[in-house]
Amino acid sequence: MHMLTLAPARTSNVFRLRPFLTWIILTTLTLTPTSRGQTPGAPAEANAAGSLERATFHATALEKNPLGDPVEQPVLVYLPPSYREHPERRYPVVYLLHGLGMKPSDWEASWPGHLPLSERLDRASRAGEFPDMIVVYVNGANRYMGSLYMNSSIAGRWEDAVVRDLVSWIDQHYRTLRRASSRGVAGLSMGGFGALRFGFLHPDIFGAVYALSPAFIGFAADLSEQNPTAVATPGARSYAELQSLVAASRTRENYAGLIFICAAALSPAPEETPLPVKFPFFVRDDGQIIRNLPVYRQWMANMPLTMVDDHLREIRQLRGIGFDFGSNDHFRHIPLTVRALDKALTERAVPHVFEEFNGGHTTHTQERLVEHALPFLAKKLLFSPEKN
């Protein structure tokens, strides 16, 4: 394990609390309009040499999805400074997954002392911190706030939308190196969960993975029967009512709404009423919270911590695995489960990088991404078209 050295966390009113779940999983970024956005093929504004293109792609996997989320999905594509200067050159791609309550454009948030991510990438390119790469800001937000980047019978096939539809669209529209050894995936919180799953399940698509403060990767502490609110809220007849009941509780660790969002991805059950999911915990007549074992095991099968054994062969195919977390993360399951993931990979002799820093869930996220995650991925991915 390596300790990540970061400056003390800075408090900013840009990180505001929402009434419901955004304050549970991730603070929300206030956006400042940027003039860097373009559509594919349109002239990009030469701001510090790089360019950021805003577009939509057709996600076939989301056609007729039950929540009515758009089939035309937003995507932001950062093209490095050398992209237009060297039209013969092809590039590795890193797919960037946001957290619950976020959207792709939140990576471009700007306020005094904080640059949009694209400008930080420009600076890193000029400084030679890592070779130029294409960075794709992926959308994983649905009508339930977050899809966990998974296929669901009630929330849509988001995993297929990214792994199949988006990757194909990017390869068709940009000069990419079209192979797993030149594709990486990184993510924050819910996105860290998604990044690890994508890497563990699809080494034929992604060659390296880095997860920042990955959430939900295993059961522990506040994400377990130890948390009395980690069950369905009694009386909720719809997702909207559940939101209202959780917000009214004013309890930081009221996870009922969060558990529902996870259940929509991990244990959807369209036949159930009034909520179309099954939960991993329930309350006995004596008031004790116990595990609903079939559903609990269903969740575990899709949690990266458990997937280490079930998908060890695929994991060994990856060129690189990295992850980090803050020791003061207010999601108490994250330090426990990420340390357990480090232990599991170490015991199975799977090479990886694990970094712990003194901070919280979103402490210096941009610095961790630009100064640690992307350089790590750049070292693991192939930049030459001749090599495999």
Secondary structure as GFF3:
##gff-version 3
##sequence-region A 1 388
A	DSSP	beta_strand	2	4	.	.	.	ID=ss1
A	DSSP	alpha_helix	22	25	.	.	.	ID=ss2
A	DSSP	beta_strand	37	38	.	.	.	ID=ss3
A	DSSP	beta_strand	51	58	.	.	.	ID=ss4
A	DSSP	three_ten_helix	60	62	.	.	.	ID=ss5
A	DSSP	beta_strand	72	79	.	.	.	ID=ss6
A	DSSP	beta_strand	93	97	.	.	.	ID=ss7
A	DSSP	three_ten_helix	104	108	.	.	.	ID=ss8
A	DSSP	alpha_helix	117	126	.	.	.	ID=ss9
A	DSSP	beta_strand	134	138	.	.	.	ID=ss10
A	DSSP	beta_strand	151	152	.	.	.	ID=ss11
A	DSSP	beta_strand	156	157	.	.	.	ID=ss12
A	DSSP	alpha_helix	158	160	.	.	.	ID=ss13
A	DSSP	pi_helix	161	166	.	.	.	ID=ss14
A	DSSP	alpha_helix	167	173	.	.	.	ID=ss15
A	DSSP	three_ten_helix	180	182	.	.	.	ID=ss16
A	DSSP	beta_strand	183	188	.	.	.	ID=ss17
A	DSSP	alpha_helix	190	201	.	.	.	ID=ss18
A	DSSP	beta_strand	208	212	.	.	.	ID=ss19
A	DSSP	alpha_helix	239	249	.	.	.	ID=ss20
A	DSSP	alpha_helix	256	266	.	.	.	ID=ss21
A	DSSP	beta_strand	281	283	.	.	.	ID=ss22
A	DSSP	beta_strand	289	291	.	.	.	ID=ss23
A	DSSP	alpha_helix	293	301	.	.	.	ID=ss24
A	DSSP	alpha_helix	304	310	.	.	.	ID=ss25
A	DSSP	alpha_helix	312	316	.	.	.	ID=ss26
A	DSSP	beta_strand	320	326	.	.	.	ID=ss27
A	DSSP	alpha_helix	333	347	.	.	.	ID=ss28
A	DSSP	beta_strand	353	357	.	.	.	ID=ss29
A	DSSP	alpha_helix	365	368	.	.	.	ID=ss30
A	DSSP	pi_helix	369	373	.	.	.	ID=ss31
A	DSSP	alpha_helix	374	380	.	.	.	ID=ss32
###
